[in-house]
Amino acid sequence: MKILLAGNPNAGKSALFSRLTGSRVISSNYPGTTIDYTSGFMKIGESNAELIDIPGIYSLDREEKDSDVALQMLKTGDVIINVINATNLERDLYLTLELLEGKTPVIVALNIWDDALHLGINIDIKKLEELLGVPVIPTVAITGEGIKNLVENIPAAAAPGLPALTREKRWAKIGEIVNQVQQVTHRHHTFGERLADATVKPVPGILISLLVAAIVFLIVRYAGDGLYQYIMEPIFQFAWRPVVTAISNHLGAGFLHDILIGQLIDGQIDFLQSWGLLTTALYVPFALVLPYIAAFYFALGMLEDIGYLPRLAVMLDTIMHRFGMHGYAIIPTILGFGCNVPAILSTRVLENRKQRFIAITLISLAIPCASLQALILGLVGQHGIQYVAIVYATLFIVWIATGLILNATIKGFTPELVIEIPPYRMVPWPIMMNKLLYRIRGFLIEAVPIMIIAIPVVNVLTMLGIFTAIASFSAPVISGLLGLPQDAIAAIFVALLRMDAAMAVLAPLSLTAKQLVISSVVVVMFFPCVATLTIMLRELGFTDLLKSLGIMILSAVIVGSLLNLLPI
């Protein structure tokens, strides 16, 4: 399908084109002329469509090159999206009536709708649709408001085939239409409107997003810690430990004990390190991850239901397209600073394989979880805040560089962000809590079975000495290229179990500030913890998981080696 975007200059046509097509844009000269036009691709359902932004014109009957080219292009389209400036309805309707006299189906995008409302311009959409005979969709191209509705209604575009009118009769008809559909009153902006405007504009929007991110981080961190320390950990220590201890005593040493209970640490069951089906396989998803999952989804639900998340996504959409994703990818990225597991699960909001692969890889590669950040601040921060800044600056550079490389090398279409922008509203608590419970149940249904499968596999590989062989084989790289002591190898492989545990292993090694910076970066980048790994397998599949792990391991070695060469 070839869709043409037609409208007056300054009707917001270019902004609407960018909102619909994203980054796949081509500029060309119309054959035989020097008139520029822009084309790109957009998604309509499961199909791709070509969108052409024809030169902005006021009328088709003017003897100008732009009008002539536009007229020629209009004959080639399957559908015309006529962009009207809602604050200049009378002026823009002249071109609309001309388009409706043709045979090509038309749909009207009543753009700059927010400014019209702010100015007290009230337009009866249903009446306007009735008088024109085509769908009329209010849109705000800058924020994305109404874009989803516009795309969904493109198949409903109509060609009423109005009789050709003289110039005078067109203006008379426009006057009749405007008198019936438009009323102008004086009004002031509400606080909600001012806030809605601020959150999608670059400067205030970025400042607001930083404030929101800080608040969400605090909620997630402290709520997650509270649920873990005061609910889940006591359940496992005081209720479940006697049960598994009795089972352990009954089974005695042997293969079945190693599979169900795992290894005893100093003669005791250690839920984190025993690696049994009844110990670690249950402890990791329920005690370590579930508290943060609940806190993440609570904060996420609040932001969703308040109406902030769509605005954040729209504000960062152009930037995120440079990394092969649209604006909504910022949400999983932010969640990753709490825990990578819910962050990876939330990448399902991205439409295709390319976007999900890039998002999951970048989250696993360069976004440290909350518990890991706490230990980085504690260990590295002892030597000075400047070293903590180096760790985060390195990870930020890695995130940007890897995103640019993956976007350039992975084939696939990155569709434009098409979402509804709801008004700000109070949180509907009953609905939000039901949604929270639904998401938690979904996580448990998906994560627990994978953990139950992963634990025995890791145990068998450990029994066969595979991990020990890998550690010995990689020792020259760790000590030579990265400049870390031999004992640091253990910490890097403990990261497979839990990131903060890996950092804890580094604590007694008396590392220098430079070694702590390198080891912190490598632990974050090298390999995901087992909880993240199992979710990555579920979301990416085995082949793409191997590709993502390869990128992580190679990047960790390269970045760690470069840091070792720097005079930190």
N, C-alpha and C positions, 0 to 999 in steps of 0.2 A: 504494500500500500504506500502511495506517495501522498503525503499530507503537506499542504501549503499554509504558511503562516502569513496572513495579510492584515495590514492595519495602517493607521496614520503614524507619522513620526511622533515620537514621545508618548506612545500608548503603552510602553513597557513590553514591546514585542521581542526585543533582544533578550531581556531578562527572562521572559517566558520561554523563549527558545533554549536558553541555557538551563533553565529549570527542567525542561523536558528531555534534553539530550545529554547533559553532563559534559564529559570530556571528549567524546567522539565527534569532532566537528571538523569540517573541511570548508575552506573559503575558496571561491572560484569566481572567474569572470564569465558572464553570460556570453555565449558564442557570438562573435562579431561585434562585441561592445566592450567598453571598459567598466561596465556596471558590475559591482561586486554583489554576490549573494552567498549565503552560508547554508550548508546542509549538514545534517547529522542523523543519528538513529535514535529511536525511542522504542519502548516496549508497550504493546497493547495486548494485554492478556499474556499469552505464551508466544506471541509473534513479534517480530521486529518490523518497524515501519520507518521509512525515510521521511524526515521532516526538513522542509526547505523554507528558509526565512527569506521571503522575497523583499525587494526594496520597499521601504516605507513610502506610502503615497496617500494623498488626500482624496483622489478621485481617479477613475479610469478614463475619463473623457478629456483630460488635459493633454496637450500636445507637448509632452516632455519625454525624454529618453527613459526615465525611471518608470513612468506610467506605461510606456510602450512595452518595456521589458516585463513589467509586472503582468500586463495583459497577456503577453505571450506565455508566461509561465503558468498563469492561472488556467490556461487551456489544457495543461498537462497533468493537473492534480486529480486525485480521487476524492479528497476531502479538503475543505478550506476551514481553517480556524481563524475566524475574524476577531482580532484583538481590538477591543474598544476601551478607551480611557473613561472610566466611570465618572470622573470629575468633569468631562467634556462630552457628555452624551450627545448633545445636539450636533456638535461638529462632526463627531466620528460616525454618526448614523448615516451620513450621506454615502460613504463608501459601502456600508453594510447594505443599503438598499440596492446599490449597483450590483453587488455580489449576488444578492437574492434574485436578481433578474436572470442570472445564468442558470446553467443546468447542473453545475457541480454542487453536491451537498455541502451545507454550511453549518458550522456550530460557532456560537459567539462566546468568547471569553471576555467577560465584563471585568477588565483588569483595574488595578489600583483601587480596589474595593474598600480597602482600609482607609485611604485618604478621603474617599467619598463619605464614608460613615463619620469620620472625624469632622468633616466640614458640614455635617448636617444634611447631606444629600441622600434622601431616601428614595430608592428605586424599587418599584413593584416588579420583581423578577417574573412571577407567573404571568402577569399582565403583558409584560414585554415579550415573553415567549409566545403568548397568544397572538399578539399583533404582528410579530415578525414571522411566525410559523416555523421557527427553528429553536433548538435548545439554547438557553442562555445560562452560563455558569459564572458566578462571581469568583474572581481569582485575585490573589496577591502574589505576583511572581517572585518578589523579593523574599518572602517568607515561605512560599510553597502552599499557602492556604488555598484550597479549592482545586489544586492541581490534580489530585487523585480523582475527584469528581469529574473534572474535565476529561481526563483520559478515559474513564469508564463510560462517558457519554459520547465519545467520538463515533461509535457505530450508529448512534441515533441521529447523526447529522442529517439534515433534510434539504431538499431543493424545491422550495415552493413555486419557483418559476413565476415570479411577479411580472405583470405586464410592464414593458419599458415605459418610463415616465420622462417627461421633459425636466430640465433642471429646476424650473419654477415649481412644478408639481411635486418633485422630490422634496424640496424644502418645505412645501406646505404639508406634506405627509409627515415629515420629521416633526414639525411643530405639533401636529395632532398627537403623535406618539408620545412626545415628551410631556405634553400637558396631561396625558392620561396616566403615565407611569412614574413621573418624578415630582417629588416635593422637597423643598429646601427649607430647613429650619435652623435656628441658631442653637448650638450646644457646645459644651466644654468636654474635653477628654476626661474620662474616668481614670482612677488610679490603675485599674486593671489594664486599660488600654495603654497607658504610659509604660507600665511594666512589660506588657506584651511587646511593645515597640522596642524597648531597651534591650530585651533579651535576644533579639535577632540582629541587632546592629553590632558591628565589629568591636568597637572600643568598650562600651558599657556591657555588651554581651560577654566578652572575654572575662571582664572583672567579675560579673555575676556568676559565670560558670566556675571560676576559681573558688569563689565563696561557697557555691553549692557543693563543689567537689570536696572542699574541706569539711563541710558539715556532714556530708554522706560518709566520708572516711571515718570521722569520729563516731558516727552512729554504728557503722559496720564494725569498727575495731572494738569499741567498748561493749556493744551489745553481743557481738560474737564471743568476746572473752568472757563476758558474764554468763552466757548460756553454757559455755564449755566448763568453766570453773565451778559453777554452782549447781549445774543440773546434770550434764552428760558425764563429766568426770566422776562425780560421786556415784552415779548409777553404775558405771563400770567398776569402780573400785570397791564399793560396798555391797552391791547387789549381784553383779555378774562374776566378779573375781572368785567368790566362794564356789560358785557352780563350776567354772572351768578348772579350778584347783582340784575339786573332787573328781572331775573327769580325768584330769592329768594323773592323779594318784591311782585311779582305777586302771588306766591304760598302761602305765609304766613306760619304760623306754621302748622305742621301736618306730617303724615307719608310720603306722597309723597315728601315733602320738605326734610325730613331726608334722604330719599333714593337718591334723585337727587343732593341736595346741601350739605346735612350733617348738622352737628351742627355748630352754629355760636359761635365763640370764642370772648368773650368781645363784642358781637354785630356785629362782622365782619366775613367775610369769610376768613378762614385760609386754604390755599390750602394743607398744610401739615397735619393739624389736623382735618379738618371738616369731612373727610371721606364720601364724596358724589360721585356719579357717574360722575358728571360734574366738580368736584373739584379734590379731591385726586386721583380718578381713572385715570384721565388724567394727572394730575400734576406729579405723581411719574414716570410713564414710559417716558413721553415726556420731562419734565423739569429736574428731578433729575437723571434719568438713561441714557437717550438718549445722552446727551453731552459726558458722559464718554464712552458709547458704541461706539460712532463715533470715539473718540480719541483712544480707545483700538483697534478697527478694523483697523484704519489707521496705528498704530504702528505695529500691527500684519501683515498687508498686506506688509509693508515695509520689515519686517524680512523674510517673506515668499518669496517675489519676489527677494530679494537680494540673498537668498540661505542660510541664517544663521540657521533658525529654524531646518531643518533636521539634521544639524551638532550638534546642542545643544542636540537634542533628542538622537542622537546616542551616544554622549559622556556620557550621564547620564543613558543610557538604563540599564546597569547592576545594578546600584544602585536602579532604580525605580522598577525593577523586585522583589526586596526584599519586596516591599510594595504591590505586586499584580498587578502592572501596568507596561507597557513598557515605553520607554523613552519619547514618545510624551506626556505623562501625565504631564510633567514638564511645558508645554505651558499653559494649563488651570490654573495650580498652580500659575505661575507667573502673569497671568492676574488677578487672584483673589486679588492680592495686590492693584489693581486699583478698581475693582468692581466684586463682586461674580457672578452677573448675566451673563455677557459675558463669564466669566470663566466656569460656568456650561454649558452654551450653547456650548462652544468649546470642551467639553468632548465627543462630538459626533465623534471625530477622533479616539476614543478608540473602539475596535471591539466588546466587549461583555459586558454582564450585570455586571459581577464581577468587571471588570476594571472601568466601569462608576460609579457603586455604591460606590466603594472605593474612587475614585477621587472626586466625588460630596460631599461625607460625609466629607472627609478631608478638602476640600476647605471651606465648610460651618462651620466646626468645629474650624479650627485653622488658617485661613487666614483672617486677618482684611483688610477691604477695605480702600481706600485712605483717604476718609473723616474721617473714624474712627481713622485711624492712626494719622491724624493731631490733633485730640482732645486728644488722648493718650499722644502724645508728649507735648501738651500744658498743660494738667492737671497734669499728672504724672511727667512730666519733671520738674515741678516747685519744686519738692522735691529732684531732683537730677537725673542725667542721669542713675545712677545705678538702679533706680527703673524701668525706661523704659526698661533697659536691662533685668531685671527679667521678665517683661511681655513677651517680645519677646522670651527669652530663654524658658519660660514655654510653650508657644504656639508651639515652635519648638520641644520640647520634646514630647508634646501631639501628634503632627503630626506624629513623628516617631513611638511612642509607639502604637498609634491607627492603623497606617498603618500595622505594623507588626502583630498585633492581628487580624485585618480584613483579611489579606492575609492568616493567618493560619487557620481561622475559616470558611471562605466563600469558598464553593466548586466552582470549575470552572477552566478552562484552561486560563492561561495568555499567549497569543501568542507572539512570538518574533516580534520585530519591523522590518518590511520589507518595506523600503521606498527607493525612488531614491534620490541620493545625487547630486543635480545639481551644476554646477560651480558657483562661485560668478559672479554676473552681475549687471549692472545698473538697477535701478527701472524703469519698463515700466509704466509711470504715467497714461496714459489713461486707460490701463487695470486694474491697481490697483484701480483707482477711481470708475470704473464700479463695481469692486468686492466689494468695500466699500459700495456703494449704495445698492447693492444686499443684503449684509449682514444686513444693517440697516433695509431695508424693511422686511426681514425675521424676525428680532427681533420684529418689531412693529406688524406684523401679528400674532405672537405667544404670545407676552407679554400683549398687550392691552386687548384682549378678556378675558384673565385669570384675569386681574385686575378688569375688569368690573363685573366678577362673584364674585371675592373675597370680594370686598368692601361691597356689600349688606349683604353677609354672616356674615362678621365681625360686621357690624352694628346691625344685628339682635341678635347676641350673646351678644353684649354690652347692648342692650335694655333689654335682659333677665337677665342681671346681672351675666352672666357666668364668665367674666373676673374678676369681683370684688370678686366673690366667690373663684376663683383660687388664687388670690392675698392673701386673708385672710387665705386660707388653707396652703399656702406655707410660711407664715410669720415665723413659728418656724425654718424652714430650713434656710431661709435667715439670720435671726438674730442669731440663735443658731450655726449651723454648719459653716456658712460663716463669722460670726462676723461682719455683716453689720447692720447699723441702719434700723429701720422699713421703713423709707422713701425711702430707696434704692430699695424697691420692685417695686416702680413705674418706676424707670429707667430701670429695667430689662424687664419689660413688654412693655415699650415704644420702646425697641429695635425691637419689632415686626413691628413697623412702619418704623423706620430708626435708624441705629446704632449710628450715630453721635448725633442724638437727645437724645438718651439714655444717652450718656456720658455728654451731656449738662445738663441734669436733675441732674446729680451727682455734678455738679460744685458748687451749693450753699449749699451743705450739710456739708461743713467743715470736710471732711473725712481725716483721717490720711494717711500717705504714704502707709502703709500696706493695709488699706482698699481700697485705690485707685487702688493698684496693683490687689487685689482680685476682685474688681468690674470690672476692665477693662478686666481681663481674663474671668470672668463669662459672661460679656456682649458679648464678641466675641464668646464664645463657646455655650452659652445657647440656643439660638433660632435664626434662620435666619430672616432678615427683610422680610416684606411682598412681596417685589419684588423678592427676592431670593426664598422665599417659593413657590411662584406661579410657577416659572421656575422649581424648584425641583419637584413639582407635575407633571409638564408636562414631564420631562425627566425620572423620576423614577417610576411614577405610585403611586397609593395611598398606597399600601402595603409597598413598599420599602421606601416611604417617611416616614411612621410611624416608620419603623426600624431606619432610619437615625436620625430622631428627638429624638427617644429614646436614641440612642447612644450619641447624643449631650447633652441632658438634664442630663443623668447619669454622663457623663464625666465632665460636668461643676460643678456639685455638688461635685464629688469626688476631682477634682483638686482644686476647691475653698476651700474645707475643709482642704486639705493637706497644702495649702498655709497659711491658718489661724493658723495651728499648728506650722509653721516655725517662727523662730525669725527674721522676716524681719525688 
